[in-house]
Amino acid sequence: MSEGIYWLASYPKSGNTWLRTFISNLLSDADKPVEINHLIGDHAADRHWLDDVLGLSSADLSDDELQQLRPAVYQWGERLPRYVKIHDAYDYCADGSPLIGRYGTVGAVYLVRNPLDVVPSMANHFGYDLERAVAIALDSESVLNRNPKCYRPQTRQWLSCWSGHARSWLEQTDVPVHVMRYEDMLDKPLRAFTAAARFLSLPHDPQTVAKALCFSDFEVLAEQEQRGGFQERYSDRPFFNKGKSGYGRSMLSPQQIQRILQAHAPMMERFGYLDSGAF
């Protein structure tokens, strides 16, 4: 088995937590679901991990200083986790170099979801109104956790816009990428998750995958959150909100839909979101 990181990369609210839940249950192979607060997979922007590897407190560094050090953290061979969640765009660094690179990396699963569904899901997650969420998805300079006056558990993460984020991961040539559509995770789960498990060098026989899928069902995750909370929840709204596709069209105004289409139609078409029945 190759050593190094498998990146679980996505624009926010595109199925990353679902994939991590599936991987956790696949590796656990237990007789009950893994608890959502004990999922496998570090977060690339987690300050605790960065502090541990760097041997200093990131609270003493500016965002720009920490940004320059992050690529070295992800190449620290003996300290690398196996699976890492990342929301950053691939070409993050100010000098145009990638945040991650070939060294220390095995590959990346890139999860993508129709932006018409991402926007309302993101609004719910962050506690924003729909108009602010639309603006974020259209903003090529969009950044998560940019607040120099407030210490956050995660450091700054550059997203770009929805199209720019996808383009950054799919058009780089350093890291092998397996694309996973959220819609296929819903409609063709056995096929979609088996392909991802195979790419990630995980067990991928039908019985094992089916069991992990059962333990990763949306209703199971929502029940766990209701019972014990979820440490990754950002606002007072449920993290596991709908888990569906196609509902965004009924929540967005015609003007908001048109703005998203105008900005992202080429990338949406690339993923089949403008095909008959997809919009």
C-alpha positions in Angstrom: 0.0 0.0 0.0 1.4 3.4 -0.9 2.3 5.7 2.0 0.9 9.2 2.2 -2.3 11.2 2.4 -5.6 10.6 0.5 -7.2 14.0 0.4 -11.0 14.1 0.7 -11.5 17.4 -1.1 -14.7 19.4 -1.6 -16.4 22.7 -1.7 -18.4 23.0 1.6 -21.6 21.0 1.8 -20.8 18.6 -1.0 -20.8 15.2 0.9 -17.4 15.2 2.6 -18.8 14.2 6.0 -20.8 11.5 4.4 -17.8 10.0 2.7 -15.8 10.2 5.9 -18.6 8.4 7.7 -18.6 5.7 5.1 -14.8 5.3 5.4 -15.0 5.1 9.2 -17.7 2.4 9.1 -15.8 0.5 6.3 -12.7 0.4 8.4 -14.5 -0.3 11.6 -16.4 -3.2 10.3 -18.3 -3.3 13.6 -21.8 -4.5 14.4 -23.1 -0.9 14.9 -22.4 2.5 13.3 -19.4 4.5 14.2 -20.4 7.6 16.2 -20.3 10.8 14.2 -18.1 12.5 16.7 -15.4 9.8 16.2 -15.0 9.9 12.4 -11.7 9.1 10.8 -9.9 11.8 9.0 -8.0 14.9 10.1 -8.9 18.3 8.8 -6.3 20.1 6.7 -7.0 23.4 8.5 -7.1 22.0 12.0 -4.9 24.1 14.2 -4.3 21.3 16.7 -2.7 19.1 14.0 -0.7 22.1 12.6 0.5 23.0 16.1 1.5 19.4 16.8 3.6 19.1 13.7 5.1 22.6 13.8 5.9 22.4 17.5 4.5 25.8 18.2 1.2 27.6 18.6 -0.4 28.8 15.4 -2.1 31.4 17.5 1.3 33.2 17.5 1.3 33.4 13.7 -0.5 35.5 11.3 -2.7 33.9 8.7 -0.1 34.7 6.0 2.7 33.2 8.1 0.8 30.0 8.8 -0.2 29.8 5.1 3.5 29.6 4.2 4.1 26.8 6.6 1.1 24.6 5.8 2.6 22.9 2.7 5.5 21.6 4.8 3.1 20.1 7.3 1.5 18.0 4.6 4.8 16.6 3.5 6.0 15.5 7.0 6.2 11.8 6.1 6.2 10.1 9.5 3.5 12.4 10.9 1.0 12.0 8.0 -2.5 10.8 8.7 -4.1 8.5 6.0 -7.3 10.5 5.1 -7.6 14.3 5.4 -10.6 16.4 4.8 -9.8 19.6 2.9 -12.0 22.5 1.7 -9.1 24.7 0.4 -8.8 25.2 -3.4 -5.8 23.3 -4.7 -3.8 26.4 -5.8 -4.0 28.2 -2.5 -0.5 29.7 -1.9 0.1 33.3 -2.7 3.0 32.5 -5.0 0.8 30.3 -7.1 2.2 27.0 -5.8 -0.2 24.4 -4.5 -1.1 24.0 -0.9 -0.4 20.3 -1.2 1.7 18.5 -3.7 3.0 15.3 -5.1 5.2 14.5 -2.1 3.3 13.0 0.8 0.2 12.5 -1.3 -1.3 9.4 -2.8 -4.4 10.8 -4.4 -7.6 12.8 -3.9 -11.3 12.1 -4.0 -13.0 15.3 -5.2 -16.7 15.5 -4.2 -18.9 17.8 -6.2 -22.5 18.8 -5.8 -24.9 20.9 -7.9 -24.4 24.6 -6.7 -28.1 25.1 -6.7 -28.2 22.7 -3.8 -24.9 23.7 -2.3 -26.1 27.3 -1.7 -29.1 26.6 0.5 -27.2 23.8 2.3 -24.4 26.2 3.0 -26.8 28.9 4.2 -28.3 26.5 6.7 -24.8 25.3 7.8 -23.3 28.7 8.4 -26.5 30.4 9.5 -26.5 32.8 6.6 -29.4 34.0 4.5 -29.7 32.7 0.9 -28.4 35.9 -0.7 -25.2 35.8 1.3 -24.7 32.2 0.4 -25.2 32.9 -3.3 -22.6 35.7 -3.0 -20.0 33.3 -1.5 -20.6 30.7 -4.3 -20.0 33.5 -6.9 -17.0 35.1 -5.2 -13.6 34.1 -6.7 -11.9 35.5 -3.6 -14.1 33.7 -1.1 -12.3 32.6 2.1 -13.4 30.5 5.1 -12.4 31.6 8.6 -10.9 34.9 7.6 -11.0 36.9 10.8 -7.6 38.1 12.0 -9.1 39.4 15.3 -10.7 36.1 16.3 -8.9 32.8 17.0 -10.7 29.9 15.4 -10.0 26.1 15.7 -9.4 26.1 11.9 -7.1 28.4 10.1 -8.0 30.4 7.0 -9.0 28.5 3.9 -9.3 29.9 0.4 -12.3 28.5 -1.5 -12.5 30.6 -4.7 -16.0 30.4 -6.2 -17.7 27.1 -6.8 -16.4 26.7 -10.3 -12.9 28.0 -9.4 -12.7 25.5 -6.6 -13.6 22.5 -8.8 -11.3 23.7 -11.6 -8.3 24.0 -9.2 -8.5 20.4 -8.2 -9.5 18.9 -11.5 -7.1 20.7 -13.8 -3.9 20.3 -11.7 -1.6 17.5 -12.8 0.3 16.7 -9.6 -2.2 14.5 -7.8 -4.5 11.7 -9.2 -8.1 12.7 -8.6 -11.2 10.5 -8.4 -14.4 12.6 -8.9 -17.5 11.7 -6.9 -20.8 13.4 -7.6 -23.1 13.9 -4.6 -26.0 13.0 -6.8 -24.5 9.6 -7.7 -23.9 9.0 -4.0 -27.6 9.4 -3.6 -28.9 7.6 -6.7 -26.2 5.0 -7.3 -24.7 4.5 -3.8 -23.3 1.0 -4.2 -21.6 1.9 -7.5 -20.4 5.3 -6.4 -19.0 4.3 -3.0 -17.5 1.1 -4.3 -15.5 3.1 -6.9 -14.3 5.5 -4.2 -13.3 2.6 -1.9 -11.3 1.0 -4.7 -9.5 4.3 -5.4 -8.7 4.7 -1.7 -7.3 1.2 -1.5 -10.1 0.2 0.9 -12.1 -3.0 1.1 -14.7 -2.8 -1.8 -16.5 -6.1 -1.9 -20.3 -5.6 -2.3 -21.2 -7.0 1.2 -18.7 -4.8 3.1 -19.6 -1.7 1.1 -23.4 -2.3 1.6 -22.9 -2.7 5.3 -20.9 0.5 5.6 -23.5 2.3 3.5 -26.3 1.1 5.8 -24.4 2.4 8.9 -23.8 5.7 7.0 -27.4 6.3 6.1 -28.6 9.9 6.4 -31.3 9.0 9.0 -28.7 7.2 11.1 -26.5 10.3 11.1 -29.3 12.7 11.8 -30.5 10.5 14.7 -26.9 10.5 16.2 -26.7 14.3 15.9 -30.1 14.7 17.6 -29.1 12.4 20.4 -25.6 13.5 21.1 -24.8 16.6 19.0 -22.2 16.9 16.4 -18.9 18.7 17.0 -18.6 19.9 13.4 -21.9 21.8 13.5 -21.2 25.5 12.8 -24.4 27.1 13.9 -27.5 26.2 16.0 -29.1 24.6 12.9 -28.8 20.8 12.3 -25.7 19.8 10.4 -27.6 16.9 8.7 -30.4 19.0 7.3 -31.9 17.4 4.2 -29.5 15.1 2.4 -31.3 15.4 -0.9 -30.7 16.7 -4.4 -32.8 19.1 -6.5 -34.5 20.9 -3.6 -32.5 24.1 -4.1 -34.5 25.2 -7.1 -37.6 25.6 -4.9 -35.7 27.7 -2.3 -33.8 30.1 -4.5 -35.4 33.0 -6.4 -35.5 33.0 -10.2 -32.9 35.8 -10.1 -30.6 33.9 -7.8 -30.8 30.8 -10.0 -30.0 32.9 -13.0 -26.9 34.5 -11.4 -25.6 31.0 -10.4 -26.2 29.7 -14.0 -24.6 32.7 -15.5 -21.5 32.3 -13.4 -21.2 28.5 -13.3 -22.9 27.1 -16.4 -19.7 25.7 -18.1 -18.7 23.8 -15.0 -22.2 22.7 -14.3 -22.5 21.3 -17.8 -19.2 19.5 -17.3 -20.8 17.6 -14.4 -24.1 17.0 -16.1 -26.1 19.5 -14.1 -27.5 21.2 -17.1 -28.6 18.0 -18.8 -32.3 17.1 -19.2 -33.7 16.3 -15.8 -30.8 17.8 -13.9 -32.2 21.3 -13.9 
